[in-house]
């Protein structure tokens, strides 16, 4: 795509380079081929610019109405965000890239073990109270994110609930999602917040759930063997300001934002691009194309 398609705008640091876009474009092109417009209309905005707008929001944390004027309007960006979320394309893009990252790292495409953890984040004003709650243990009101990662810290499964939901319920749901999408998984490492019910459910699914405790005598923050990758994944996710707080009306949208943040990191990883926010932005021709 040429720069004239977006008016030759100046690039944002979050923009996809040509190399990063080439990893995503075939998947989106295949989706569009399966979802033609009834009128035959091909769409007014380049798909690359739609994705650029989503990644801009992930990094900056801006609301839909504050997307820059030189990116597609919020109506178009949100339309595709919601369609891809509901059609499962957001997860498909993520999962296909994850398989490539694992292969490049010299591992099998499908994982055999996961680390599970949960995180409570505050919900923004306007988030429906029916989907939020109080995490009594952490004395924080909002939503709870549960994730299962592989040994590289890549997302295998995720679930977003009200913060009042017990880790047992989160862990059981995570194991169900792991088993459905990644039947190769046979081991799950968890912390003490996941109780016997999670282990029993894992056993029924053919997954051995093992509680990994901190090293004896450790004080303050100390990375826990096996489980530290999940904690690291939460930490790197927070570099995406949209995830610093839960702004979404639907928990499914919260999950979609986690996938887009992870997709952003994986495209950088696969192309050798650094993930620091203060990177030199890509050339204008790349950002506009």
NORCOR-V38149 format. One record per residue. RES is the residue in three letters. OMEGA is omega in whole degrees, 0 to 359 (NA if undefined). D_FIRST is the distance of its C-alpha to the first C-alpha in whole Angstrom. Layout:
BEGIN
RES:OMEGA:D_FIRST, RES:OMEGA:D_FIRST
END
This chain:
BEGIN
UNK:183:0, UNK:182:4, UNK:183:7, UNK:183:8, UNK:178:7, UNK:176:9, UNK:179:12, UNK:183:11, UNK:175:14, UNK:184:15, UNK:169:15, UNK:182:17, UNK:181:19, UNK:183:18, UNK:174:14, UNK:170:12, UNK:177:12, UNK:183:10, UNK:180:13, UNK:179:14, UNK:181:11, UNK:178:11, UNK:185:15, UNK:189:14, UNK:181:11, UNK:181:14, UNK:179:16, UNK:178:15, UNK:178:13, UNK:178:17, UNK:180:18, UNK:179:16, UNK:179:18, UNK:183:21, UNK:180:21, UNK:176:20, UNK:179:21, UNK:181:25, UNK:183:24, UNK:181:21, UNK:184:18, UNK:181:15, UNK:185:14, UNK:188:14, UNK:178:12, UNK:180:8, UNK:179:10, UNK:179:9, UNK:174:10, UNK:179:13, UNK:177:14, UNK:180:14, UNK:178:16, UNK:180:18, UNK:175:18, UNK:180:19, UNK:179:22, UNK:184:23, UNK:187:24, UNK:181:25, UNK:183:27, UNK:175:27, UNK:181:27, UNK:183:25, UNK:181:26, UNK:174:26, UNK:182:22, UNK:183:20, UNK:181:20, UNK:169:16, UNK:178:15, UNK:182:15, UNK:185:19, UNK:181:22, UNK:180:22, UNK:182:19, UNK:180:18, UNK:178:22, UNK:181:22, UNK:176:19, UNK:183:21, UNK:179:24, UNK:181:23, UNK:176:22, UNK:186:25, UNK:179:27, UNK:181:26, UNK:182:26, UNK:180:22, UNK:179:22, UNK:179:25, UNK:178:23, UNK:181:20, UNK:186:23, UNK:178:25, UNK:177:23, UNK:179:22, UNK:178:26, UNK:179:27, UNK:179:25, UNK:180:26, UNK:180:29, UNK:177:29, UNK:179:28, UNK:178:31, UNK:180:33, UNK:176:34, UNK:181:34, UNK:182:31, UNK:183:34, UNK:176:36, UNK:182:40, UNK:178:40, UNK:170:39, UNK:183:40, UNK:179:41, UNK:178:41, UNK:182:41, UNK:176:40, UNK:178:41, UNK:179:39, UNK:178:40, UNK:179:38, UNK:175:37, UNK:180:39, UNK:175:38, UNK:185:38, UNK:182:40, UNK:181:44, UNK:182:44, UNK:178:41, UNK:179:42, UNK:182:46, UNK:171:48, UNK:186:48, UNK:182:51, UNK:182:51, UNK:179:49, UNK:181:50, UNK:180:46, UNK:178:45, UNK:180:42, UNK:179:40, UNK:175:40, UNK:174:37, UNK:179:38, UNK:169:36, UNK:181:37, UNK:172:35, UNK:184:35, UNK:176:37, UNK:183:34, UNK:179:33, UNK:182:30, UNK:174:31, UNK:177:32, UNK:178:34, UNK:176:34, UNK:178:36, UNK:182:36, UNK:169:40, UNK:182:42, UNK:181:44, UNK:180:47, UNK:183:46, UNK:179:48, UNK:177:46, UNK:181:48, UNK:178:46, UNK:181:43, UNK:179:44, UNK:178:45, UNK:178:41, UNK:180:39, UNK:178:42, UNK:181:41, UNK:177:37, UNK:184:37, UNK:181:40, UNK:186:37, UNK:183:34, UNK:183:36, UNK:179:39, UNK:183:39, UNK:180:40, UNK:183:44, UNK:175:44, UNK:177:44, UNK:185:45, UNK:173:46, UNK:186:48, UNK:178:51, UNK:177:49, UNK:189:49, UNK:185:52, UNK:181:54, UNK:179:52, UNK:179:49, UNK:180:51, UNK:179:52, UNK:177:49, UNK:180:47, UNK:179:50, UNK:179:50, UNK:182:47, UNK:180:48, UNK:178:46, UNK:181:48, UNK:182:48, UNK:176:49, UNK:180:50, UNK:183:49, UNK:174:51, UNK:178:51, UNK:179:53, UNK:178:57, UNK:180:58, UNK:180:54, UNK:180:54, UNK:180:51, UNK:177:47, UNK:178:47, UNK:182:45, UNK:179:46, UNK:178:46, UNK:187:44, UNK:188:42, UNK:182:41, UNK:178:37, UNK:178:37, UNK:177:39, UNK:179:36, UNK:176:33, UNK:181:35, UNK:180:35, UNK:177:31, UNK:182:30, UNK:172:32, UNK:176:29, UNK:191:27, UNK:178:29, UNK:183:28, UNK:181:30, UNK:177:33, UNK:179:35, UNK:183:34, UNK:194:33, UNK:175:32, UNK:182:34, UNK:174:34, UNK:178:34, UNK:177:31, UNK:176:29, UNK:178:31, UNK:180:30, UNK:179:26, UNK:176:26, UNK:179:28, UNK:181:25, UNK:177:22, UNK:179:24, UNK:178:25, UNK:177:21, UNK:181:20, UNK:182:23, UNK:178:22, UNK:176:19, UNK:181:20, UNK:183:23, UNK:181:21, UNK:178:19, UNK:179:22, UNK:177:21, UNK:182:24, UNK:181:24, UNK:182:26, UNK:183:25, UNK:176:26, UNK:168:23, UNK:183:22, UNK:178:18, UNK:178:15, UNK:184:14, UNK:182:13, UNK:180:10, UNK:184:9, UNK:184:10, UNK:186:8, UNK:NA:4
END
